[in-house]
Every structure is written in C-alpha cells, then in structure tokens.
Amino acid sequence: MYKNIFDEKNIEIIVVTVGPTTADFSQLGSDAVLQLSDPDFYFTLTNEICDGVVENTPTGAPTPVPEPVYPAESDLFIIFSISDCPISSQISSQVTLTKEMLKNFTFQENGIRAAVPTPIGMTFYGNNMLWYSRDMVFSEIDSIKGYSSVSGFCQQGSISDALKNINDNLRIKDNSSAVVLLFVDSADTTDIASSATFRKCSFDPRGVQVVTIELYGSASTVDLATPNLNFKIDDSNLQTEIVNAIINAPIYNDITIGNC
C-alpha cells in the first residue's frame, strides 16, 4: 500500500521480528528483515540505517578528521568467573578492573564492541550481543554483579562451555580483531586442559586471542591462554598488559574450522 510512496521519498523500511515467526516479511521489509534475538542485532541495525540514502548533502563541507581508535578496532568477549556464587567474593575485583580499563575505550562503530556472556558459575544471565555503547556494556557488568549474589542464578559452569558459547556466537566486524578476556578461578585442571585444546583448534587458526586472568585459588592457565597472554589479577600492570594484548591482536580471519 505504501511501497510507492516510501520508495519515491527514499524511505527505508526495516522490519524487526520479535519471537519465533514463520511469516514472510521480505516484501514489507524490502530493505532489511532483522531478528531481535540476533546477537549482532544492534550492529546490523545501525549498519542498515547508516547505509540509507541521504539527500541534499551539502557540497564543499570540510571532511572531519577521525580520532584515533583506542586501543584498537576489536570485538571483546568478557567472561567473568563466579564459581562461589552467591558469595561472590571475587566478582568485585573483576568488575572494578574491567570498568576501569574500559572507561576510555572508543566505543563506536569503527572502534570497540564488547559482549558480556553468561559468567562461569552463573545461569539465566549474560548477553552474547556485541554492543558499541559504553553505557550498555557497563549496565551488563553492573547487572551481573547484582545477580551473582542471588542463589537462583548460580550453576555449575565450565570454561569449555563458556568458550564454545562464544565460538557459536562469533560475528566479528570486518577488519577487526577478536579478543576473549577470560577470568578464571577454577582448580579443574581437566577442564582447563580440554579448553586449551579447543582454543588451539578453533580460535588460533582464526586469530582469536584468549587472555586469561587468574583469580585467587585458580590452577595455572598458562596453556589455556594464547601464548604470553596469561596474567594474574594482582599483577601491578595488568590493565596495561590487557590493553597491549588488544592492540597487538591480529585481524580476525573468518575461515571455516572443522570439528574441535
């Protein structure tokens, strides 16, 4: 009904589906049909909007000089470890470090995106969506801190499951790196060893960097981390070490990996 009217005015129609549906919206949403449950929804929607037709663009306007991205163009997956939920004795140090480190990062389309998936030791909470909004990322972090003190959100978790969850939801933007910040307080050497095998098989060929941060009581995660990216929560220059890891991470290589 409105197709000709909208097309004449270069008005884009983007349909966002909520919940499961088998309806065909391809004609209505001729520009895009997106799913709200898509882990990359926010980024994809913004891309569709930014790709729209802009009319009456002024000529002769100066081209703004872009500010350097700090610390790099990268997608970060931040996994907290809360195996003592609902006591949460170690969550505070993880949250404080992360928020302090992220406060000056460049959260924008051509900059940093970050996701805070379900922490190890928790269930029902966490989000695989990659945001390039500092407020949204900080909101996710603060919420996890609150829910980690509620027994109903506790579960028996493993590093292996956490890494596989990230692997299943990897959608890295072009020309960006992929970095996993993994806090660990596990003494399960079997889980750590199997997770290291998975990292070498699935993440290494694509350039995904795994930075491990050992919490108090953790077994060694040297083999789990990408080489030279294993640190301890009380390292005096930990923030600098993590930032350098992000700066030096290679561009993500989107290749197909066999069973790992």
Summary of the structure (lengths in Angstrom):
residues: 260
radius of gyration: 20.6
end to end distance: 50.5
largest distance: 65.3
contacts: 745
relative contact order: 0.13
helix: 32%
strand: 17%
